[in-house]
């Protein structure tokens, strides 16, 4: 390669691309480390406390049974009522499903807000696939290290709750993904087409 301005710019661009690839590879190896999870032992004890319930159980049934139980993450202490919706709109199939939800507090709190907002609507359905897509979107936002803590998750929960109040319907999961992608780009994180948020 020639040692001129174009050659140096190409080398710099290639090095930048390689660094981004290394960063992505490193992030994939780390998995779900973006949000400090609740301690596994504590979540195990919580799951054991769910055994007396009959599953599937609604969020309301779980909150009524163990809503005041505390779960500590490295960032703060939550109660189960902070993380699960006090509504009948969402049912959990097994204690393990509940465990998986509370393990990521920011995602759980966002889902709680959206489900409780959707539960205020008459005859509104928030189907399982739509629900899973919302949760996956919140998880994807939470996993982006370049975004400030959990602000993206909170911002998208705010957007969804506002849309539910304004339009009296739950926004589509694709709409939520589009908003999340806009949020990322606005905050300097470029969303690729092959990512979940790359709608």
Residue pairs with C-beta under 8 A, 6 or more apart in sequence:
1 7
1 10
1 11
27 143
27 145
32 104
32 139
32 143
34 142
34 143
34 144
34 145
35 104
35 105
35 106
35 107
35 142
35 143
35 150
36 73
36 74
36 75
37 73
37 103
37 104
38 71
38 72
38 73
38 78
38 102
38 103
38 105
39 72
39 73
42 71
42 72
43 71
43 99
43 102
43 103
46 66
46 69
46 71
46 80
46 99
46 102
47 95
47 96
47 98
47 99
49 66
49 69
50 57
50 62
50 65
50 66
50 95
50 98
51 95
52 65
53 61
53 62
53 65
53 95
55 92
55 93
55 94
55 95
56 91
56 92
56 93
56 94
57 91
57 92
57 98
58 87
58 88
58 89
58 90
58 91
58 92
59 84
59 85
59 86
59 87
59 88
59 89
59 90
59 91
59 92
59 112
59 115
60 85
60 86
60 87
60 88
62 80
62 84
62 92
62 98
63 80
63 81
63 84
63 85
63 86
66 80
67 79
67 80
67 81
67 84
67 86
68 79
68 80
68 81
69 79
69 80
70 77
70 78
70 79
71 77
71 78
71 79
71 80
71 83
71 102
71 105
72 78
73 105
75 105
76 105
78 102
78 105
78 109
80 102
82 105
82 109
82 112
83 101
83 102
83 105
83 108
83 109
83 112
84 98
84 101
84 102
84 108
84 112
85 111
85 112
85 115
85 116
85 119
86 116
87 115
87 116
87 118
87 119
88 119
89 115
89 118
89 119
89 126
90 111
90 115
90 126
90 131
92 98
92 101
101 107
101 108
101 111
102 108
104 139
104 142
106 138
106 142
106 150
106 153
106 154
107 135
107 138
107 139
107 142
107 153
109 157
110 138
110 153
110 154
110 156
110 157
111 131
111 134
111 135
111 138
113 157
113 160
113 161
114 126
114 134
114 157
114 160
114 161
114 164
114 170
115 126
115 131
117 160
117 161
117 164
117 165
118 124
118 126
118 164
118 170
120 164
121 164
121 168
121 169
121 170
124 168
124 169
124 170
126 170
129 173
130 170
130 172
130 173
133 173
133 176
133 177
134 160
134 173
134 176
136 196
137 156
137 173
137 176
137 177
137 180
137 196
137 197
138 153
138 156
138 157
140 180
140 195
140 196
140 197
141 147
141 152
141 153
141 156
141 180
141 183
141 184
141 197
142 150
142 152
142 153
144 152
144 184
144 189
146 187
146 188
146 189
147 184
147 187
147 189
148 187
152 180
152 183
152 184
152 187
155 183
156 176
156 179
156 180
156 183
159 176
159 179
160 170
160 171
160 176
163 169
163 170
163 171
163 175
164 170
164 171
174 199
177 196
177 197
177 199
178 199
180 197
181 191
181 197
181 198
181 199
184 190
184 191
184 197
185 191
191 197
191 198
192 198
